[in-house]
Amino acid sequence: MKINYLFLIIFTLFLTACTTIPQDSAPSGNINATTIPNAKPKTESKSQYGNPSSYEVFGKHYHVLNSSKDYHATGIASWYGMKFNGQFTSNREKYSVYKMTAAHKTLPIPSYVKVTNLENGKHVIVRINDRGPFEKNRIIDLSYVAAKKLGIVANGTGLVRVDAINCGTKNNSIYLQVGAYRNITNAKSMLQRLKNNINQPCRIFTRQTNNLHYVQIGPINNNLTAKHVIANLKSMGLATPVMIFHAA
């Protein structure tokens, strides 16, 4: 009976060892996080990956926000390190412990947020490019270097405030294509005519694949301005231009 009991203990310990999840860790060496700048917010389109309307993790459903505008939250921040270093994030970038990034459950990817440590007043700006954390009561998972700058590496977690930084919405500019010419002289003549009559930037765009010279008005920032320009073109006796939403 004693032998069987001892065998049971050993077998249980063996199973426990086999199912233990590898622990996360900080990178080796002394990292001077103060030399690493904050993420620089800029306007970006939503990533092709990591932005489903909703998803499920551990039986819980999450709904991704359409915008980060006016997002503010207070809660627990954590960090992730070498266990995930070099692995793909939710938007298919590679995670680096040395970059100012973070994971969030519902903010659009990418988003930029200011994270303030409510215990010491320090703050960082990070770029959201991953999903998580899925531990209870945690609202953001910081890269190692971001957590070090914030002063929460030693404790593993910290009470923070997360404020989204609104960079605006990325919009494609409007171009009005007036004509396409084989002869560059004809294209230049039309360009000069437009400059004399239209109070908007104009240009010649040459496509190398077909050697055509496109005379375009733009970029124009909104549809209302584009309508006024089209009306001016008609008054000049020109045909309705082709409206495009990129630099051809």
C-alpha positions, 0 to 999 in steps of 0.5 A, a space after each residue: 500500500 505504501 509503495 502504491 501511494 509513493 508511486 501515485 505521488 511520483 506520477 502526479 508530480 510527473 504530470 504536473 511538471 509536464 503540464 507546467 506553462 513556461 514562465 515569461 521573463 525579462 530580457 537579459 542585461 541592463 536595459 536603459 529604457 529611458 533611451 527608448 522614445 515613446 511611440 509617435 502617434 500618426 494616422 494609420 489605416 486599420 490593419 488587415 489582421 486583428 480587427 474582427 467585429 468580434 472574437 472569443 477567448 476562453 469562452 468570453 466574447 469581445 467586440 472590437 471598437 470601430 474607433 478609439 475616439 474618446 476611449 478612457 479606462 482605468 485598471 491593471 496593466 501587465 507586461 509580456 516579455 521574452 516568452 513572446 519575443 519574435 512571435 507574431 502579434 495579432 496584426 502579423 507584426 513581430 513582437 519585440 520587447 524593445 518596442 513601445 507597443 501593447 496589447 488591448 482587447 477591444 481597441 482598433 489595431 493599430 491605435 495609440 494610447 497614453 498610459 499613466 501609472 497612477 502610483 508614480 505619475 509616469 506615463 508612456 505612449 504606446 502603439 496597440 498592435 496585439 490582442 490581450 490581456 485575457 487575465 481577469 481585471 487587466 486592461 492592457 498588456 505592455 511590452 517589456 520596455 514600455 512597462 520598464 519606463 512606466 515602473 511596473 516591471 518589478 511588481 509585474 502589474 500596476 494601476 494605470 489610466 489608458 487614454 486613447 490618442 485621436 490621430 484622426 481618420 485616414 482619408 484618401 484625397 480626391 483627384 479629378 482627371 481631366 484628360 489623358 494625352 499621348 503628347 506631353 505638349 498637349 498635356 502641358 497646354 491643358 495644365 496651363 489652362 486649368 491653372 489659369 482658371 481653377 484655384 486648386 493644385 493641378 499636375 501631370 501624372 505620367 504612367 510609365 506602363 502606357 506612356 500616357 500623360 494624365 492631367 489631374 486636379 488635386 488633391 482635393 480634400 472633400 466632395 463639396 470642393 470637388 463639386 464646385 471644381 466640376 461646375 467650373 470645368 463645365 463652365 469652361 466647356 470641358 467634359 465631366 472629369 473622372 473622379 479618382 481617390 488615389 494618386 492614380 
